[in-house]
Amino acid sequence: MKLVSKKNLSFGSSPDNNDGLQLRITFDEDTKTAYGDYTCPAKFQGSPDAIHPGIIATILDEIMIKINEAMNFETMTGELTVRYLQPAFINEPLHLRGWFVKKNKKVIENRAEIENEIGKIVARGKGKYMEAGD
């Protein structure tokens, strides 16, 4: 039987998913920090001119998942808590930042935040990720 490799169509970060966010997130090994910039297009609008809250949650989750991948943890989201502090707007440059917090047995904890172009934090996230495997 021939194995067929599947294309990565992740909604959050795959460049091959035209319907997705196509986030570009970089990881700094020294500080265990992930970061990137993103400007959200109108197709992800919620209330007038604002990014849909579900998209904000997805961005925060994706930042924290990228931390796990960079640290060679194979995980899936177990718990995601989002604190929305103010609206994030369509076509507004956003700065994304996330960091590793700790690992207990098979649970990895990370944090992330999204900041607007004037430096105000628009949302914060806390994530607990379950490590796959035995």
N, C-alpha and C positions, 0 to 999 in steps of 0.2 A: 504494500500500500504506500502510495506517495503522499507525504505530508505537504500541505499547502500553507505557506505562511500567510497569516491574515494581516491586512493593512490596518494600521493604527488609525481608527476613526474617532478617537476621543473627542467628545464635544468641547472639552475645555482647551486642549492644547494641540490637537493634530492640525498640521498645516494642510492635510488632505481632506479635511471636513469643511467644505464651503459653508455649511449651515452652522458651524460651531464658532466658538470665541477666538480660536487660533492664538491663544496666549503664548507669549515668549517669556519664559521664566528662567533666570540664571541662578545658579547656586554657588555660594562662597563657602568652600570647605573649612576655612580657618574659623569663621564665625558661625557656621552652620545656619546660614541665613539665605533665604531665597528672595529674589527681587525682580521687578520688571516694571514696564510701563504699558498702559493700555488705554485706548480711546474707544469707547463703546459706540457701535453704529446704531442707527434709529430702529433697526429691526428687533432690538432687544429692549425697546421702550415699554415701561409700565404706565404710570400716570404721565400726563403731559410733560415732555422734555426730560423725564427722569428714567434712570435705568430700572428695570423690573427687579424687585427685591430677590426673586429667585435666581437671577443672573448674578447679583452681588454675592449670594450664598455660594453659588457655583465657583465664582472666582476665588473666594476665600478657601474653599475646599481644594481647589486645584493647586493653589500655592502650597498648601500643606502637604498634599500628595506628592508634589515635586520634591519637597524636602525628603520625604521617605524614600523616594526612588533614588535620589542622589546619595543617600546614606545606605543604599542597598537593603532597605527593608521592603519586603513584598507585603503590601497591606491592602485593606479595604476600609472604607469609612465605617466607623462604629457609632460615633456620636459627633454631631456638629452643632455648635451653639453660635448664633450670630446676634450681635448687638448692632442695630442700625442707629447711627447717631445723627445723620442728616442726609438729605437726598444726594445721590450722585447723578450727574446729568449726562445725557447723551452728548456725544462729540466733545466732552471735556476730558483733557488729559488726566489720567489717574496714575498714581504711583503705588505699586503693590509691594508688600514686604511681609515675610513670614520667617519664623524661627523655630528651631527644635527646642523643646522644653525638657522632656525626659522619656525614658523607656523603663517600664516595669513589666517584667516577664514578657508577655506577648502584646502589650498595649503601649503604643507610642503616642505621646502628647505633643502637639504643636500649637502655635498661635500665629495669627496673621492679621493684617490690617490693610485697609485701602485709604489712601490719602488723596485729596483733590489737589488741583494745581496751586492753590494758595496755602497748602500745608495743613488744612483741616482734615482730621480723620473722619471719614464718612461711615465706616463700618469696621468692626473688629470681630474676629472669629476665634473660637477655641475648638480644636479637633482632637478626638481620640480615635486612633486607627488600630485595627486588629491585625496582628501579624499572621500571615498565612502559613500553612505548613503544619507539621505534627506537633 
